[in-house]
Amino acid sequence: MATASTSSSTIWANPNPRTTFSSSPKLPSSFSVSSRKKLKKISCALQSPSILQFPKQSPFQLPSSTPDSWNLLQKISAMALDAIENGLIEQEKKHPLPKTADPKVQISGNFSPVPEQSVRHCLPVVGEIPEHVQGVYLRNGANPLFEPTSGHHLFDGDGMIYAVKFENGSASFACRHTETQRLVQERALGKPVFPKAIGELHGHSGIAKLLLFYARGLCGLVDHSQGIGVANAGLVYFNNRLLAMSEDDLPYEVRVTPTGDLKTVGRYNFDEQLKSTMIAHPKLDPVSGELFALSYDVIQKPYLKYFRFSPDGTKSKDVAIDLGKPTMVHDFAITENFVVVPDHQVVFKMSEMITGGSPVVYDKEKVSRFGVLDKYADDGSSIKWVEVPDCFCFHLWNAWEEPETDEVVVIGSCMTPADSIFNENNEELKSVLSEIRLNLKTGKSTRRAIISPENDVNLEAGMVNKNLLGRKSKYAYLAIAAPWPKVSGFAKVDLSTGETKKFIYGDQKYGGEPLFLPRDPNSETEDDGHILTFVHDEKTWKSELQIVNAITLQLEATVKLPSRVPYGFHGTFISANDLATQA
């Protein structure tokens, strides 16, 4: 990645948890050149204006264990552990951070956080909001509350949901942190204390930080028994509940209020049925209404478990899937009758920390494969594994069965180098939209790039028509990740022919995952609907929501937003009818 150096300003989170914040800082066009020169300079490998913004905090309810309630022994322990940690941080500062753990790279420009925004109604709209867009569009993202004290990866940030509610042609906006146990405790302490899984857990210092964290737990200074996750990646609306997810914890239930605001209900275990973590990409079957999910473990077997929920939220028993090594399984796919599970080459090797490395490694000796298992299997013994060499798909967009050839077709973006998101690598990253065919009769696979090499672009983050998930679909709508990792537009790809139509957001405008909203679930035309996506203008430093006709790729409406929306992760749309039945 190229490195750009530009001016920046920094506003860190205020350790006083009762301080409120009303609006995010801006750099107006009238800001003088001399004033700009006084701003602190940093290097940015994300090709964004390097403005690290850590907003002040809003009021909250204190947890049961706070510094004010500590006894003398706890206060002494806290001082001693803080002194050890400060010394450790000073030692770390003597060594340069890799780009994948440097906050000046990972959360600069419009990757940097924003403050919470209460509901703002009657937003300015250019054009006309389509009549069928009734409900709320929500998108998740990583929005760290505090300035990182050491290593920080983009994926480590606290979860924040950004919501635009539509009602009869009018739009409102709000954004709120998901009140995870982690966030609530750190906000009470006025500092980050929970270890960051990707940015900090490297080498001996990573081991030391883990030990410090658990020492704080033994002293009663923090409580890690209620989860340590950030809930910053996925969103799903299931059984009348909006769930925010990251694969390091249980989901969190978040309620959309009648005004369009967001309120965290709490950590959600499906009425005490779910005892393990759940990945951030569960699959909602559009026909059966069931939710299918996975959970992986990096320490003990079974390293991977599969389970499902009936439409009323009743959980099946866990099905253990036998993996030889703890593997990162960020996503998977479903078909009409099967679940398709990737077992790729990015694995967890905790012993690497002892020798100074990252526990997330690329295993060159391992052969990538996909497992195909009956959706309603009681155990994992019947899973059929098909090898697909040198294939790493961080995300899978769809899958379906073709019984006439005994094949399962998987659509995903094959990424190389496989571990480039997690470990520093000078090789250019590529994400190739691919069709992978798994022959269940012969046990062989084939793979082809869907788009011709001369027209290919990096495609990462997106979806197919949700009403065709697990069934054969013609189109996929995917983010154009250029210049990587920013998103300059989206592509509508014909999955059979490779024909690609692009929609570019505009000069110095970048966005994220495109969401396809069907006009009607019974539409005969698969692409009858609209694309919704957040877009940020790096010239004016303002954000908007663009609504694009999916058939014509014409911009039909732009909603001007009162707050900057950082580049983030995955989203969903809840219809007005579904909102009316919210739990």
C-alpha positions in Angstrom: 0.0 0.0 0.0 1.2 3.5 -0.8 1.9 5.9 2.0 0.5 9.4 2.1 1.4 12.1 4.6 -1.2 14.8 5.3 -2.2 17.1 8.1 -4.4 15.9 11.0 -6.1 16.8 14.2 -6.8 14.5 17.1 -9.6 14.6 19.7 -9.4 11.7 22.1 -12.1 10.3 24.3 -12.5 12.2 27.6 -11.8 9.9 30.6 -14.6 11.6 32.4 -17.5 9.3 31.6 -20.2 11.9 32.3 -19.0 14.3 29.7 -21.4 14.7 26.7 -20.5 15.4 23.1 -22.9 17.1 20.7 -21.1 17.1 17.3 -18.0 15.8 15.6 -15.1 18.1 14.8 -14.8 19.5 11.3 -12.2 21.1 9.1 -14.2 23.8 7.2 -13.0 25.1 3.9 -12.2 28.5 5.6 -9.7 26.8 7.9 -6.5 28.8 7.2 -3.4 27.2 5.7 -1.3 28.4 8.6 -3.7 26.8 11.0 -3.5 23.6 9.1 0.3 23.5 9.3 0.1 23.5 13.0 -1.8 20.3 13.0 0.1 17.1 13.9 1.4 15.1 10.9 1.2 11.4 10.7 1.7 8.8 7.9 -1.3 7.1 6.5 -1.2 3.9 4.4 -5.0 4.1 3.8 -4.7 7.0 1.4 -7.1 9.1 3.5 -6.8 12.4 5.2 -5.1 11.4 8.4 -7.5 12.8 11.0 -7.8 10.6 14.1 -10.9 11.6 15.9 -11.8 10.2 19.3 -15.0 11.8 20.4 -16.0 12.5 24.0 -18.4 10.2 25.7 -22.1 10.3 26.4 -23.8 9.5 29.7 -24.2 5.9 30.7 -25.1 3.6 33.6 -22.2 2.6 35.7 -21.5 -1.2 36.1 -21.5 -2.7 39.5 -17.7 -2.7 39.9 -16.2 0.8 39.4 -13.1 2.5 40.8 -15.3 4.3 43.3 -16.5 1.0 44.7 -13.0 -0.7 45.0 -11.6 -1.6 48.4 -8.1 -0.5 49.4 -6.5 -3.8 48.2 -8.2 -3.4 44.8 -7.0 0.2 44.5 -3.4 -0.9 45.3 -3.6 -3.8 42.8 -5.0 -1.4 40.1 -2.1 1.0 40.6 0.5 -1.8 40.4 -1.0 -3.4 37.3 -1.3 0.1 35.6 2.4 0.7 36.4 3.3 -2.6 34.8 1.2 -1.9 31.8 2.6 1.6 31.4 6.1 0.2 31.5 5.2 -2.4 28.9 3.7 0.3 26.6 6.9 2.4 26.9 9.0 -0.6 25.8 6.6 -1.2 22.9 7.1 2.4 21.7 10.8 1.6 21.0 9.8 -0.7 18.2 7.8 0.3 15.1 4.4 -1.2 14.7 3.5 -3.1 11.5 0.9 -1.4 9.3 -1.7 -4.0 10.4 -1.4 -2.9 14.0 -0.6 0.8 13.7 -3.5 3.0 14.6 -2.1 5.9 12.5 -2.7 3.6 9.6 -5.7 1.5 10.6 -8.0 4.2 11.9 -7.0 7.3 10.0 -9.1 9.5 7.8 -12.6 8.4 7.5 -11.8 5.1 9.2 -11.5 7.1 12.4 -14.4 7.1 15.0 -17.2 9.5 15.5 -19.4 10.4 18.6 -22.8 9.0 19.1 -25.6 11.0 17.4 -29.1 11.2 18.7 -32.0 11.1 16.2 -32.1 13.9 13.7 -35.3 14.0 11.7 -36.4 15.5 8.3 -33.0 15.2 6.7 -32.3 17.0 3.4 -33.0 14.7 0.4 -31.9 15.3 -3.2 -34.2 13.5 -5.5 -37.0 11.2 -4.3 -36.8 8.3 -2.0 -38.4 5.3 -3.7 -41.9 4.4 -2.4 -41.0 0.9 -1.3 -38.1 2.1 0.9 -40.0 2.0 4.2 -38.2 0.9 7.3 -34.7 1.3 8.6 -31.3 0.7 7.0 -28.6 -0.2 9.5 -24.9 -0.7 9.1 -22.3 -1.9 11.6 -18.8 -0.7 12.1 -15.7 -0.5 14.3 -15.7 2.8 16.3 -13.1 2.7 19.1 -14.1 4.7 22.2 -10.6 5.4 23.4 -7.3 6.3 21.8 -5.3 3.1 21.4 -2.4 2.9 23.9 -0.5 0.5 21.6 -1.3 -1.8 18.7 -4.8 -1.5 17.1 -6.3 -3.2 14.0 -9.4 -1.8 12.3 -11.3 -4.9 13.4 -10.6 -4.2 17.1 -12.8 -1.2 17.4 -16.0 -1.0 19.5 -19.2 -1.7 17.6 -21.3 1.2 16.5 -24.5 1.0 14.4 -25.5 3.7 12.0 -29.3 3.9 11.2 -31.3 5.7 8.6 -35.1 5.3 9.1 -37.4 6.0 6.1 -41.1 6.9 6.5 -43.3 8.2 3.7 -40.4 9.8 1.8 -38.8 11.3 4.9 -35.6 10.2 6.5 -34.0 10.4 10.0 -30.5 9.4 11.2 -28.9 8.2 14.5 -25.8 6.3 15.4 -25.0 4.6 18.7 -22.4 2.4 20.3 -23.6 -1.1 21.0 -23.3 -1.3 24.8 -21.2 -4.4 25.1 -19.8 -5.5 28.4 -16.4 -4.6 27.2 -17.4 -1.0 26.3 -19.4 -0.4 29.5 -16.5 -1.5 31.7 -13.9 0.4 29.8 -16.0 3.5 29.8 -16.4 3.3 33.6 -12.6 2.9 34.0 -11.9 5.7 31.6 -9.3 3.7 29.6 -9.0 0.6 27.4 -8.1 -2.5 29.4 -9.5 -5.4 27.4 -6.9 -6.9 25.0 -7.3 -6.3 21.3 -7.4 -9.6 19.5 -5.6 -8.6 16.4 -3.7 -5.4 17.1 -2.2 -6.3 20.5 -1.9 -10.1 20.8 1.5 -10.4 19.2 4.6 -11.9 20.7 5.7 -11.6 24.3 4.0 -8.2 24.9 0.7 -9.9 23.8 1.2 -12.6 26.3 1.9 -10.0 29.0 -1.2 -8.1 28.2 -3.3 -11.2 28.4 -1.8 -12.0 31.8 -2.4 -8.4 33.0 -6.1 -8.6 31.9 -6.7 -11.8 33.7 -4.9 -10.4 36.8 -7.3 -7.5 36.7 -10.1 -10.1 36.6 -8.7 -12.0 39.6 -8.6 -8.8 41.6 -12.2 -7.9 40.7 -11.2 -4.8 38.6 -12.9 -6.2 35.4 -15.4 -8.9 34.7 -14.7 -11.0 31.7 -17.3 -13.7 32.5 -19.9 -11.8 30.5 -17.9 -11.7 27.3 -15.2 -9.7 25.8 -16.6 -9.1 22.2 -17.0 -5.9 20.3 -20.2 -6.7 18.3 -18.9 -4.6 15.4 -19.2 -6.7 12.3 -22.5 -8.3 11.2 -26.2 -7.5 11.7 -29.2 -9.8 11.3 -32.9 -9.3 12.0 -34.2 -12.7 13.2 -37.2 -13.7 15.3 -38.2 -10.0 15.7 -34.8 -9.1 17.1 -31.9 -7.0 15.6 -28.7 -8.8 16.6 -25.2 -7.2 16.4 -22.4 -9.7 16.1 -18.7 -10.3 16.1 -17.2 -13.8 16.1 -15.6 -13.3 19.5 -18.8 -13.3 21.6 -22.5 -14.0 21.7 -24.7 -11.6 19.7 -26.1 -8.4 21.3 -29.7 -7.4 20.9 -30.3 -3.8 19.8 -33.8 -2.3 19.7 -34.8 0.3 17.1 -37.0 2.8 18.9 -40.2 4.3 17.4 -38.3 7.5 16.8 -35.5 5.8 14.9 -33.0 5.8 17.8 -31.0 2.7 18.9 -31.0 1.1 22.3 -28.9 -1.9 23.4 -31.0 -4.5 25.1 -28.1 -6.7 26.1 -26.1 -9.8 25.4 -28.4 -12.3 23.7 -28.1 -16.1 24.3 -31.4 -17.1 22.7 -33.0 -17.8 26.1 -29.9 -19.5 27.5 -29.7 -21.9 24.6 -26.5 -20.5 23.1 -23.4 -21.3 25.2 -20.6 -20.4 22.8 -19.6 -17.6 20.5 -21.3 -17.2 17.1 -19.7 -15.9 13.9 -20.9 -12.6 12.4 -22.3 -14.1 9.3 -25.2 -16.4 10.2 -27.5 -17.3 7.2 -31.2 -16.6 7.2 -33.0 -19.0 4.9 -35.6 -17.0 2.9 -37.9 -20.0 2.5 -37.8 -21.9 5.8 -37.2 -18.8 8.0 -34.4 -20.7 9.9 -31.1 -19.2 11.0 -28.0 -21.2 10.4 -24.7 -20.4 12.2 -21.2 -21.5 13.2 -19.0 -21.1 16.2 -15.2 -21.6 16.2 -12.8 -22.2 19.1 -9.0 -21.3 18.9 -8.0 -23.3 22.0 -9.8 -26.6 22.3 -11.7 -29.2 20.2 -14.1 -29.2 18.7 -12.6 -26.2 16.8 -15.8 -25.7 14.9 -19.5 -26.3 15.7 -22.6 -25.9 13.5 -26.1 -25.2 14.7 -29.4 -23.7 13.6 -32.4 -22.0 15.0 -36.0 -22.6 14.0 -38.1 -19.5 13.0 -39.3 -19.1 16.7 -35.7 -19.1 18.0 -35.4 -22.8 19.2 -31.8 -23.9 18.9 -30.7 -27.3 17.5 -28.0 -29.3 19.3 -24.4 -28.4 18.4 -22.9 -30.5 15.5 -19.1 -30.8 15.9 -17.2 -30.5 12.7 -13.8 -32.2 12.8 -11.0 -29.8 11.9 -7.3 -30.7 12.3 -6.4 -27.2 13.4 -8.2 -24.2 14.9 -9.1 -22.3 11.7 -10.5 -18.8 11.0 -14.0 -19.4 9.6 -15.4 -15.9 9.1 -18.2 -16.9 6.7 -19.9 -19.9 5.2 -22.8 -20.6 2.8 -26.1 -22.4 2.6 -27.9 -24.1 -0.2 -31.5 -25.5 -0.3 -30.3 -28.7 1.5 -26.7 -28.2 2.6 -24.4 -26.0 4.6 -21.0 -25.3 2.9 -18.1 -24.8 5.4 -14.7 -23.5 4.3 -11.6 -24.9 6.0 -8.9 -22.7 4.6 -5.2 -21.9 5.3 -5.5 -19.0 7.8 -5.2 -20.8 11.2 -4.6 -19.9 14.8 -1.3 -21.0 16.3 -1.0 -19.6 19.8 2.5 -20.9 20.2 3.7 -18.3 17.6 3.3 -15.6 20.4 6.0 -17.3 22.4 8.5 -16.7 19.5 7.3 -13.1 19.0 4.8 -13.6 16.2 1.1 -13.3 15.6 -1.2 -16.2 16.5 -3.0 -15.7 13.2 -0.9 -17.4 10.5 -0.9 -18.6 7.0 -0.3 -22.4 6.9 1.5 -23.1 3.6 1.3 -26.9 4.2 -2.4 -27.0 4.6 -4.7 -27.6 1.6 -7.8 -25.5 1.5 -11.1 -27.4 1.3 -14.9 -27.0 1.6 -17.1 -29.3 3.6 -20.7 -30.0 2.5 -23.0 -31.2 5.2 -26.7 -31.8 5.3 -28.5 -28.9 6.9 -30.3 -31.2 9.3 -27.5 -33.6 10.2 -27.3 -34.7 13.8 -23.5 -35.1 13.7 -20.6 -34.1 11.5 -19.6 -37.6 10.4 -21.4 -37.3 7.0 -19.7 -34.2 5.9 -18.1 -34.4 2.5 -14.8 -32.6 2.0 -13.7 -31.3 -1.4 -10.2 -29.8 -1.8 -9.8 -26.4 -3.5 -6.1 -25.7 -3.4 -4.8 -22.2 -2.7 -8.2 -20.8 -2.0 -9.0 -18.3 0.8 -12.5 -16.7 0.7 -13.0 -14.2 3.5 -16.6 -13.9 2.4 -19.0 -16.2 0.4 -21.8 -14.5 -1.5 -24.1 -17.4 -2.3 -24.2 -21.1 -3.1 -26.7 -23.5 -4.7 -27.1 -27.0 -5.9 -27.0 -28.3 -9.5 -28.3 -31.9 -9.1 -27.8 -32.7 -12.8 -24.1 -32.6 -12.4 -23.9 -33.6 -8.7 -22.3 -30.2 -8.0 -22.6 -27.5 -5.3 -21.7 -24.1 -6.8 -20.1 -21.6 -4.4 -19.7 -17.9 -5.2 -17.0 -16.1 -3.3 -14.1 -13.6 -3.5 -10.7 -15.5 -3.4 -8.2 -13.3 -1.6 -4.4 -13.4 -1.9 -2.2 -13.2 0.1 -4.6 -15.0 2.4 -3.4 -13.4 5.6 -2.7 -9.9 4.3 -5.6 -8.4 6.3 -3.9 -9.6 9.5 -0.2 -9.7 8.9 2.0 -7.2 7.1 2.8 -8.2 3.6 4.3 -6.2 0.7 2.6 -8.3 -2.0 -0.3 -6.6 -3.7 -3.7 -7.8 -2.3 -6.1 -9.2 -4.8 -9.7 -10.3 -4.3 -11.0 -12.2 -7.3 -14.8 -13.0 -7.7 -14.8 -16.7 -8.3 -17.1 -19.6 -9.1 -16.1 -22.8 -7.2 -17.8 -26.0 -8.2 -17.7 -28.9 -5.7 -18.5 -32.3 -7.3 -20.0 -34.4 -4.5 -19.8 -37.6 -6.6 -16.1 -37.4 -7.7 -14.8 -35.3 -4.7 -13.1 -33.0 -7.2 -13.4 -29.2 -7.6 -13.0 -26.6 -10.3 -12.6 -22.8 -10.0 -12.9 -20.0 -12.4 -12.7 -16.2 -12.2 -16.1 -14.8 -13.1 -14.8 -11.5 -14.5 -12.2 -11.6 -17.3 -8.7 -10.6 -16.2 -8.7 -7.4 -18.3 -11.8 -6.1 -16.6 -11.2 -7.5 -13.1 -11.3 -5.4 -10.0 -11.0 -6.2 -6.3 -14.6 -7.1 -5.2 -15.1 -7.4 -1.4 -18.3 -6.9 0.7 -21.7 -7.1 -0.8 -24.6 -9.5 -1.4 -27.1 -11.2 -3.7 -30.9 -10.7 -3.6 -31.6 -12.0 -0.1 -34.7 -13.8 -1.4 -32.4 -16.1 -3.4 -29.9 -16.9 -0.7 -29.1 -20.6 -1.1 -30.7 -20.7 -4.5 -29.3 -20.0 -8.0 -29.0 -16.2 -8.5 -28.0 -14.2 -11.5 -26.6 -11.1 -10.0 -24.2 -10.1 -7.2 -23.7 -6.5 -5.9 -20.2 -6.1 -4.6 -18.0 -3.2 -3.4 -15.2 -2.1 -5.7 -12.2 -2.0 -3.3 -10.0 0.5 -5.1 -7.8 2.1 -4.1 -7.6 -0.7 -1.5 -8.9 -0.7 1.2 -11.3 2.2 0.3 -14.4 1.6 -1.8 -14.9 3.8 -4.9 -18.2 2.3 -6.0 -20.0 -1.0 -6.5 -20.3 -3.5 -9.3 -23.4 -5.4 -10.5 -22.0 -8.7 -11.8 -23.8 -11.2 -13.9 -22.5 -14.4 -12.3 -23.0 -16.6 -15.4 -21.5 -14.3 -18.1 -19.2 -12.1 -16.0 -20.8 -8.9 -17.5 -20.0 -6.2 -15.0 -21.7 -2.8 -14.7 -20.1 -0.3 -12.3 -21.5 2.6 -10.3 -18.8 5.0 -9.1 -19.7 7.2 -6.1 -17.9 10.3 -7.4 -14.7 12.3 -7.3 -13.0 11.6 -3.9 -16.2 9.9 -2.7 -15.9 6.5 -1.1 -18.3 4.1 0.5 -18.6 0.6 1.7 -20.8 -2.5 1.4 -23.7 -2.1 -1.0 -27.1 -3.4 0.2 -29.6 -4.6 -2.3 -33.2 -4.0 -1.2 -35.8 -5.8 -3.4 -38.8 -3.8 -4.4 -41.1 -6.8 -3.7 -40.2 -10.4 -2.5 -42.5 -11.7 -5.3 -40.9 -9.6 -8.1 -40.3 -11.7 -11.2 -37.2 -9.7 -12.0 -34.3 -10.5 -9.7 -32.7 -7.1 -9.9 -36.0 -5.1 -9.3 -35.0 -3.0 -6.3 -32.5 -0.5 -5.1 -28.9 -0.3 -3.8 -28.4 1.6 -0.5 -24.9 2.6 0.6 -23.2 5.1 2.9 -20.8 7.4 1.0 -18.3 9.9 2.4 -17.0 12.9 0.4 -13.3 13.4 1.3 -13.3 16.9 -0.2 -16.1 18.3 2.0 -15.7 15.8 4.8 -19.5 15.1 4.8 -21.4 11.9 4.4 -24.6 10.8 2.7 -26.8 7.8 1.9 -27.1 7.1 -1.8 -30.1 5.2 -3.2 -29.4 3.7 -6.7 -31.8 1.9 -9.0 -30.4 -1.6 -9.4 -31.8 -2.1 -12.9 -30.7 1.2 -14.5 -27.8 2.0 -12.0 -29.1 5.6 -11.9 -28.9 7.6 -8.6 -32.5 8.3 -7.5 -32.0 9.9 -4.1 -29.3 11.2 -1.8 -29.9 11.7 1.9 -27.6 14.3 3.4 -26.5 13.1 6.8 -25.9 15.3 9.9 -22.8 13.2 11.0 -19.8 11.7 9.3 -20.2 8.0 8.8 -16.9 6.1 8.9 -16.1 3.3 6.4 -17.4 0.2 8.1 -18.6 -3.4 7.7 -21.9 -5.1 7.1 -25.6 -4.0 7.2 -29.2 -5.0 6.9 -32.6 -3.5 6.3 -35.6 -4.0 8.5 -39.0 -3.3 6.8 -41.6 -1.1 8.4 -43.8 -4.2 8.8 -41.0 -6.1 10.6 -40.3 -3.1 12.9 -44.0 -3.2 14.0 -43.5 -6.7 15.3 -40.1 -6.0 17.0 -39.7 -8.0 20.3 
